Amino acid sequence: MTHAGEAIRSTDEIAFGAVRLEELVDRAALTEMLESFHALFEVPIRVFSAEGKLLAEVAPPLEMYTYLGHFRPAREAVQQVVQAVKHRSLEAGGEAAERCVTGARYRVLSITYDSRELGRAILGPFVPAELAQPPEALAALDPGLDPVELARLFAAMPHARDERIAAAARHLLRTLDLILFSGHKALLTSNMHLASVRESYRELEDKNAKLQEAFDRLKELDRLKSNFLATVSHELRTPLTSIIGYSEMLYEGIAGEMPNEQREFVGTIREKGEQLLELIKGLLDLSKLESGTMSLTKANLDVGPIVADVAQTLTPTARKKGVSLAVSVDEALPRLWADAARLRQVLLNLTENAIKFTPAGGVVTLSARVTLMSAARGDDDGGGMVLLQSRRPAIELRVADTGIGIPPEERGRVFDAFYQVDSSSTREAGGTGLGLSIVKRLVEGHDGTVSITDNQPRGAVFVVSIPCRRATIS
């Protein structure tokens, strides 16, 4: 609460009078007001702060003082009067008069607000109306002073009666009082607003600090999770490989012939062991991708043989479920800069996923064609700016199925690790929800994109676009 407390104390000080005159008045507006005052009363006027700083003045130069400035004794006498006027001791709300060596007078007014002196206004010099000649003492200041010239300059100085000066003083103080009230009100409002902004900023800083702390904590937990998955998966794979190996030997009869029923049980052990091994491999791949330790061995390769190999590998799985598996590859495809093993893994995951969610009698189609994609990743989100971006050749791999499809609101989340559209305990399709997450990360590792569209009249299409050439740094 330190910042808020400072803001509140600052506002309290202003409310109880600890404020300076220059904070309450605008200098340009004050000067404009003094000009109107001078035009009305024809008396020079200056306004000083409590520290003696000149804030505004309307005081045309008088020839008398210009003339006296050429004579050192007269100049020093005038300067003493000026200093006495500026530093004249006043009570709050009080007034004082000061006589000049020229016979002119100054009237010093205390500018008071809320019983506190904020500054002073000085009227003058002006000559009382009853004086017709300069005092004899003026000519005696220096032998060089010309009495005739002094009389002429004295007559040219502003003259005013005492009652007119008193009226001018009242008018000035009332006007300043209104200005100070308005300025004080505006300053209070401004400082209260600043106090509110400071408090809001402090609260925002606190929230940001908590969010950063939570983010760092989640990041650390995510790192620990990845390390845990990698460690556990690696430790599980070794004994599981032995289980699968011994079950294969038993199934093949290396340890002796087994009855058909026992042989069937051993076959089930091997099958489930292989499924568990695939799961562990997926966990290892995911942990490597998240930690950035998986390296891609890229080279220029032909896509057609990889697509054909994936189709051949999964044809028994599709036939067993009653799903047709079709392949469509354009002729004369350019070579692709990619990791063959990881590209095959991408197609295997997508195609196996499509077969899993396609009912008997459905069709899954693998296709490859040439296309163009923007040089910046994520061109689908660029809006109209995509028209201004450079385009480069790419190969578009599509895996289309006639299965249950994916709702539009779920398409952005299916690439999250462990996420499944149907997460209920009664869902028909198995799996851990890692396949699509691995696919997305592998595709992005190739500077490519992956997206989902509808396959009319039903089903889904996974579209993978990977640039043909190696990315260059401009």
N, C-alpha and C positions, 0 to 999 in steps of 0.2 A: 504493500500500500504506500510505498515511499513516493512514487510519482503523484498519486492522487492527493496525498497529504500536502505536497509542495504546491500543487495547483490550488487547493483549498486555502492555504495560508496566503498565497498571492492574492486571491480574490478577496479575502477578509481584509488584508491590508489596504486594498483599494477602496473597499466599502467604508472603512473607518478613517480615511483621509490620507494615508501614506501614499500620496500620488503627486506627481510633478505637473506644473502648469503645461509644459510642452507635450504631455501625454493626453491632455484634455482638449487642446485647441489645435486646429489645423493652421499652420503659419500663413498659407496663402489666403485662407478665409479671414484670418485675423488682420492681415495687411489690408485686405479689401474693406473690412469694417473700419479700420483706422482712416483710410482714405475718405470714406463717407463722413467720418467724424471731422476730419480736417476741413473738408469742403463746407461743412455746416458751421463750424466754430472758428476756422482759420487760425488754429493754434497748433504748433508742432506737438507731436506726441510720440512717445516711445514706450514699449512694453518689454520688461525684463523678467527673467525667471527668478526664483528665490536665490539661485546661485549667482545672479548678476549677469546671466547670459542674455544678450539681446535677441528677442524673438520676432519683433516687428517694429517698424518705425515709419512714420510719415513726417519728415522734417526737412523741408527744402532748405538748402544752404542760405544763410543770412550773410549779407555783405559786411555787416559789422564785424562778425567773428573772423571772416576771411581777412579783413583789414588788420584786426588786432593780432592775427597770427604772424604778421611780419615784424612784430616788436616783442622781443623776448620777455620783458617784465609783464607786459599785458597778456602775452600768451600763457605764461605760467600762472598768472592770477586767474585766468579763465579756466585753466585745467584744474586748479584747486577747487574751484566752485563745482565743476562737473563731477569730480570725485566725491565731494561732500554730498552732492545731490544723489548720486548712485548708492552711496553707503549710509544714507541718513537712517537712523534708528527709528523704527515705526512699530507701534502696537498693531495687532491684528484689527483690521477695519479702520485704522487711523489714517490721518493725513498730516502733512507738514509742508511748510513753505521755505524756500531758500532764495536769498537775494544774490544777484550776480553783480560783478563790478561794473557792468554796463548800465545798471539801474533796472534791468529786466528781472523778472522773477520766474521761479520754477515752482510747480505744485506737484508734490509727490503723493501718490495714492497707493495704499496697500490693497492688493488684489487678494481677497479673502474668500475661501469657500469652506463651509462646514467648520467655521471657527479656526481655520488654519490659513496662515499666510502662504500663498503659492507664488507670489511675485509682486511686482509693483509697476505702476504706470506713472510716467513723468510727463506733465504738461509744461510746455515752455521750451525756450524762453519767450515770454511775452511782456510787454511794457504796460504797467497800469495806466489806465486812461487819464488819470490826473497828472501824470508826468509829461511835461512838454520838452524838457531838455535833459541831456545826460548829466550824471552827477559830475561835479568838478573834480572829484578824486580820480575819475577815469583818465582825464587829460594829464593828470600829475604822475601817472604810472611811468611815462616815458617822454622825454623832451621832444622826441620826433613826432608825437601824435599831433595831428592838426585839429584844433577845436572845431573849425568850420566843417571839416569832413566828418568829424564825429557827430556833429549836430545833424548833418544830412543823413548819415547812415542810421542814426537813432530814430529819426522820423520815419525811415523806411521799415523799421522792425514792426512785427504784429503788435497792435494795441488792443487791450480788452479791459472791460470793467470787471471788478471782483465778482459781482453777482452773475455775470455771464460765464466766468470761469467756474464758479460754483455749480451753475446749471450744467455746464459741460462735464464736470466731474461726476455729478449724479447720473447723468445720461450714460457716461462711459461705464461706470461701475454696474449699473443695472443691466446694460447690454452684456457686459462680460459675465455677470452672474447667470444670465440665461444661457450663454454659450457654454459656461462651465457645467451647468446642470445637464445640458444635452450631451456634452462630451463625456461627463462622468457616467451617465446612463449607458451610452454607447460602449464605453470602455468596460463597464461591468458586464454588459451582455457579451462582448467579445471574449473577455477573460473566462466567463462561465462556459462559453462555447469551447474555448481552448482547454479548459479543465475537463470538460466532457470528452473532448477528442483525445486528450492524454490518457484518460481512464480507459476509453475504448481501445486505444492503442496498446495500453498495458495489458488489458485482458486478451487482446489478440496475440500479443507476444507470449503470454502465458499459454494460450491454447496452442500456438505454433510450437512452443517448447515441448508441451505434452505430446503433440502429434509427432514431433521429431523423435522423442523418446520412445513412443509406441512403435514408430516405423523402424527405428534401430533395433528395438527388441524383436519385432517380427522378422526383421532381416536376419538377426542372429538365430532365431528359432528356425527360420527356413534353411539356414546353413547347417544347423545341427541336424535338421530333418534329412537333408541331402546326405550328410556324412553318415547318419544312422542307416539310411536306406542302402547306401553303397557298401557299408561294412557288413550289414546283415545279409544283403544279397550275395556278396562275395563269399561269405562264410557258409551260406546255404547251398551255393552252387556246387561246391566240392563234394559234400556227401550225397547230394542229389544226383550228381553225375555217376557216382558209384552205384546208387540204387538203380538208375536206368540201365547201366551197363550189366549188372548182375541179373536184372529182370530179363534183359534181352538174351543173355546166355541161357537162363532157365527156359525161356520161351522156345529157343532154338534146340533145346534138348542136350546141350553140352554136358550138363550134370546128370544126364539120364532121362529116359522117356518119362513123361507125366501123363496122367489121365487127361482127357479133353477138358473136364470141368476145371481141374487145377491149371491147365494151360490157359484157359480163358481168364481165370483170375489174375495170372501173371501178366497176361496181355493188358488187362485193365490197369494193373499197377504201372506198367511201362507207359501206357497212354497218358495216364494222369500225371506221371512223373514228367513227361515231356511237356505237358501243359504248364506244370509248375515251373519247369525250367524256362519256358518262354516268358512267363511272368517275371521271373528273376532277371532275365536278360533285359526286359523292358525297364525294370527298376534301375538296373545298372546304367542303361543308356540315358534314362532321364536324369539321373544324378550327374552323369558326365556332362550332359548338355547344360544343366543348370549351373554347374561349377565351371564350365568353360574348358574342361580338360579333354573333351572329345575333339580330335583333329580330323579334318576332312582331307582325303587324298584325292585331289581333283586332277582330271586330265581330259583331253578331248576324246569323246566317245560317241558311239552310235546308239541312239535311243531304241531303235527298232528291236534289236536282239534282246535288250533288257525287258521290254514290254512282252515279247514272245515268251521269254523265260518265266516271267511272273504268271502269265496265263497258263503255261504248261504245268507249273508247280501247283496251282490252285484248281486246275481242272478236276482232279479227283474229288476235292472238297465240294466243288459246285455240283458235280454229277451226283454225289452222295445225297445232297439236299434237294436235288431236282431242279437246279437253277442252270440256265444256259449262260455260258461265258463266251463273249464275242470280243474280237480284236479288230481295230481299225487304225492303221498307221499310214499317213501320207507318204507318197514316194519322194525320194530325193530330199529327205530331211537333212538340215545342216547338222554338223557335229555339235555336241553340247559340252560345255566346260563344267564338269560335275564329278562327284565321287560315285563310281558305279555301284559299290556295295550299298551306300546310303540311299541312292536313288532307287535301287531295287527294294530296299526296306520301306521306303515311302509308298511305292506302288503295292507292295505286298500288304502293308497295313490297311491302305484304303480299299483294296480289292477284297481282302478277307473280311473287312468291316461291311462292305456292300453285300457280300454273299450272306453274311450272318443275318442282316436285316431285310433280306429279300425272301419272300415266301416261295414255296415250290411252284414251278411254272413261270417264274419271273426271269428277267434277263439282266445280266451285268455286262457292261460294255467298257473296254479299255480302248482309248483312242489317243493319238498323238498327231499334232499338226503344228505348222509354223504360225506365229502371231507376232504382234508388236506390243511391247510394254514400255511404260515410261521409265526414264533413267532413275527416277526417285521411287523408292519402295513405297507401296501403299497408294498407287495411283488411283484406286477406286474412291479414295476419300478426298481427292484433290478438287472436286467440283469443276468449275470452268477453268481453273488453272492448269488442268491436265493438257489443254490445248496448247499451252505455252511451253510445255516441257518437251525435252528431246525424247525421241522414241528409239528403241533398239530392238533388233530381232530377238525373238524368244521362242521356246518350244512350250506349247500348252499341252499338258497331260490331263486327260479327263477320265474319271471313273464314274460312270452313270449306272444307276440301278432303278428298278421298278418296285422298290420296297415300300416301307412305311413312311419314308420321308422324314424331314426334320422341320419342326415349326420355325417360322422366321425369328421368333423371340428367343429361340434356343441356339441359333447358329453362331452367335458370338461367344457362347460359353462351352460348346462341345470341344474346343481346343484346350480347355483348362485341364490340368492333370487331375485324374480320378473323378472327373465329372461325367455323369451319364444322364441322358434325357429321361430314361425310366429308371429311377433309383429305388423302386419299391422292391420288397423282398420276393415278390411274385413275378418279376420281370422274366420274359422268356429268354432273351439273349444274355449270354454270360459276358465276362470280360471285366477288366479293372478300370477302364477309362483312361489308359495311358497311351494307347495307340495314336490317337489324333493329336495329343499334346506333343508326342515325339515327332510326328509328321510335320507339324507347324514349325518346330524348332529346326529340324533338318532342312526344310525348304528355305527358311530365312537364312540359314547358314550358306545357302547357295545364292543369296541375294534375290530370292524369288518370293512369290506370294501364293497363298492358298485361300480359296473361298468356296462358298456353297451356294448353289442355285437350285431352283426347282427342275424336276425332270417331268415334263408334261406327258401324259395326264397325271402321273403319280411317281413318287420316288424322289431321289436327290442326286445331284451331280457335284462331285468334288473337282474343282478346277485348280490345277497347279501350273504356275507360269514361272519358268526359269530362263534367265537370259542366256543366249548362246555363247557370248564371248565373256572372257575374263573381265571383271570390273577394273577400270583404270582410274587413277587419281589425277584429276586435272589441276 
